[in-house]
Amino acid sequence: MNNQNDMVPYYGATQSIDDAGQQGFSTEDILWAIGIWSVILTLSPVIVFYMLMVA
């Protein structure tokens, strides 16, 4: 029994959560971004050096 009326409350619940979502970035988001960029910037010279040596 898959009725579309059964799914209406779920959509309403998720929309109200999305509408009341955060504005801006949380501390976790900022720390995640700093971690990703630190890995990228740390490994980029290693990757460039490897590419120069292999090519």
MDTraj code that builds the backbone (N, CA, C; nanometers):
import mdtraj as md
import numpy as np

residues = "MET ASN ASN GLN ASN ASP MET VAL PRO TYR TYR GLY ALA THR GLN SER ILE ASP ASP ALA GLY GLN GLN GLY PHE SER THR GLU ASP ILE LEU TRP ALA ILE GLY ILE TRP SER VAL ILE LEU THR LEU SER PRO VAL ILE VAL PHE TYR MET LEU MET VAL ALA".split()
xyz = np.array([
    [0.0833, -0.1195, 0.0000],
    [0.0000, 0.0000, 0.0000],
    [0.0872, 0.1250, 0.0000],
    [0.1232, 0.1679, -0.1159],
    [0.2014, 0.2892, -0.1266],
    [0.1092, 0.4017, -0.1697],
    [0.0675, 0.4801, -0.0758],
    [-0.0222, 0.5900, -0.1054],
    [0.0540, 0.7204, -0.0879],
    [0.0343, 0.8140, -0.1779],
    [0.1072, 0.9406, -0.1674],
    [0.0658, 1.0175, -0.0431],
    [-0.0554, 0.9995, 0.0036],
    [-0.0990, 1.0703, 0.1226],
    [-0.0222, 1.0255, 0.2463],
    [0.0309, 0.9030, 0.2452],
    [0.1092, 0.8558, 0.3588],
    [0.2426, 0.9301, 0.3687],
    [0.2928, 0.9816, 0.2580],
    [0.4237, 1.0442, 0.2575],
    [0.4171, 1.1937, 0.2873],
    [0.3005, 1.2501, 0.2866],
    [0.2874, 1.3949, 0.3058],
    [0.3463, 1.4417, 0.4386],
    [0.3197, 1.3754, 0.5515],
    [0.3776, 1.4253, 0.6769],
    [0.5299, 1.4242, 0.6765],
    [0.5900, 1.3264, 0.6093],
    [0.7356, 1.3208, 0.6067],
    [0.7932, 1.4383, 0.5283],
    [0.7322, 1.4687, 0.4148],
    [0.7800, 1.5831, 0.3380],
    [0.7620, 1.7121, 0.4168],
    [0.6513, 1.7257, 0.4848],
    [0.6284, 1.8454, 0.5653],
    [0.7314, 1.8584, 0.6755],
    [0.7696, 1.7461, 0.7368],
    [0.8665, 1.7499, 0.8458],
    [1.0042, 1.7900, 0.7938],
    [1.0438, 1.7337, 0.6791],
    [1.1764, 1.7669, 0.6285],
    [1.1809, 1.9112, 0.5801],
    [1.0731, 1.9600, 0.5237],
    [1.0741, 2.0985, 0.4778],
    [1.0828, 2.1945, 0.5947],
    [1.0142, 2.1649, 0.7039],
    [1.0202, 2.2559, 0.8174],
    [1.1599, 2.2552, 0.8783],
    [1.2283, 2.1396, 0.8744],
    [1.3656, 2.1340, 0.9250],
    [1.4572, 2.2136, 0.8324],
    [1.4395, 2.1995, 0.7004],
    [1.5238, 2.2723, 0.6060],
    [1.5013, 2.4223, 0.6165],
    [1.3773, 2.4637, 0.6340],
    [1.3480, 2.6064, 0.6418],
    [1.4055, 2.6674, 0.7690],
    [1.4112, 2.5887, 0.8762],
    [1.4640, 2.6391, 1.0026],
    [1.6121, 2.6060, 1.0162],
    [1.6806, 2.5815, 0.9047],
    [1.8214, 2.5423, 0.9071],
    [1.9117, 2.6551, 0.9523],
    [2.0399, 2.6213, 0.9647],
    [2.1375, 2.7182, 1.0137],
    [2.1638, 2.8251, 0.9086],
    [2.1987, 2.9404, 0.9575],
    [2.2448, 3.0472, 0.8702],
    [2.3952, 3.0580, 0.8896],
    [2.4713, 3.0443, 0.7825],
    [2.6155, 3.0543, 0.7938],
    [2.6803, 2.9204, 0.8221],
    [2.8075, 2.9260, 0.8603],
    [2.8866, 2.8055, 0.8809],
    [2.9015, 2.7766, 1.0289],
    [2.9027, 2.6496, 1.0616],
    [2.9281, 2.6100, 1.1998],
    [3.0787, 2.5915, 1.2192],
    [3.1196, 2.5754, 1.3440],
    [3.2613, 2.5535, 1.3736],
    [3.3105, 2.4251, 1.3092],
    [3.2250, 2.3239, 1.3074],
    [3.2622, 2.1965, 1.2450],
    [3.2890, 2.2139, 1.0963],
    [3.2072, 2.2933, 1.0290],
    [3.2277, 2.3185, 0.8859],
    [3.3606, 2.3877, 0.8602],
    [3.3936, 2.4857, 0.9445],
    [3.5181, 2.5607, 0.9264],
    [3.6387, 2.4712, 0.9510],
    [3.6328, 2.3889, 1.0563],
    [3.7444, 2.2980, 1.0848],
    [3.7617, 2.1952, 0.9741],
    [3.6499, 2.1465, 0.9189],
    [3.6563, 2.0504, 0.8084],
    [3.7227, 2.1140, 0.6866],
    [3.6848, 2.2373, 0.6556],
    [3.7425, 2.3061, 0.5398],
    [3.8918, 2.3317, 0.5601],
    [3.9302, 2.3720, 0.6814],
    [4.0722, 2.3958, 0.7092],
    [4.1511, 2.2656, 0.6952],
    [4.0944, 2.1561, 0.7428],
    [4.1621, 2.0268, 0.7309],
    [4.1807, 1.9847, 0.5868],
    [4.0770, 2.0002, 0.5076],
    [4.0860, 1.9619, 0.3660],
    [4.1901, 2.0477, 0.2942],
    [4.1859, 2.1792, 0.3159],
    [4.2801, 2.2671, 0.2475],
    [4.4225, 2.2439, 0.2937],
    [4.4418, 2.2109, 0.4214],
    [4.5777, 2.1840, 0.4683],
    [4.6339, 2.0582, 0.4021],
    [4.5506, 1.9580, 0.3825],
    [4.5958, 1.8364, 0.3133],
    [4.6293, 1.8678, 0.1681],
    [4.5430, 1.9443, 0.1029],
    [4.5662, 1.9779, -0.0386],
    [4.6947, 2.0584, -0.0541],
    [4.7126, 2.1593, 0.0302],
    [4.8308, 2.2447, 0.0167],
    [4.9583, 2.1736, 0.0588],
    [4.9470, 2.0779, 0.1504],
    [5.0656, 2.0029, 0.1920],
    [5.1085, 1.9043, 0.0843],
    [5.0140, 1.8409, 0.0179],
    [5.0477, 1.7385, -0.0806],
    [5.0747, 1.7933, -0.2206],
    [5.0329, 1.9156, -0.2492],
    [5.0499, 1.9661, -0.3852],
    [5.1964, 1.9748, -0.4282],
    [5.2909, 2.0196, -0.3439],
    [5.4317, 2.0176, -0.3894],
    [5.4826, 1.8763, -0.4138],
    [5.4378, 1.7819, -0.3324],
    [5.4798, 1.6432, -0.3505],
    [5.4287, 1.5897, -0.4834],
    [5.3051, 1.6196, -0.5163],
    [5.2460, 1.5724, -0.6428],
    [5.3161, 1.6380, -0.7612],
    [5.3446, 1.7672, -0.7518],
    [5.4128, 1.8378, -0.8613],
    [5.5531, 1.7799, -0.8812],
    [5.6251, 1.7586, -0.7723],
    [5.7590, 1.7007, -0.7814],
    [5.7550, 1.5621, -0.8436],
    [5.6568, 1.4811, -0.8044],
    [5.6421, 1.3463, -0.8609],
    [5.6141, 1.3537, -1.0101],
    [5.5247, 1.4436, -1.0492],
    [5.4910, 1.4557, -1.1911],
    [5.6120, 1.5012, -1.2727],
    [5.6925, 1.5902, -1.2170],
    [5.8117, 1.6346, -1.2892],
    [5.9136, 1.5229, -1.3034],
    [5.9247, 1.4385, -1.2007],
    [6.0232, 1.3316, -1.2063],
    [5.9783, 1.2174, -1.2992],
    [5.8483, 1.1938, -1.3066],
    [5.7975, 1.0836, -1.3880],
    [5.7873, 1.1250, -1.5353],
    [5.7473, 1.2476, -1.5606],
    [5.7220, 1.2915, -1.6981],
    [5.8495, 1.3061, -1.7791],
])
top = md.Topology()
chain = top.add_chain()
for i, resn in enumerate(residues, 1):
    res = top.add_residue(resn, chain, resSeq=i)
    for name in ("N", "CA", "C"):
        top.add_atom(name, md.element.get_by_symbol(name[0]), res)
traj = md.Trajectory(xyz[None], top)
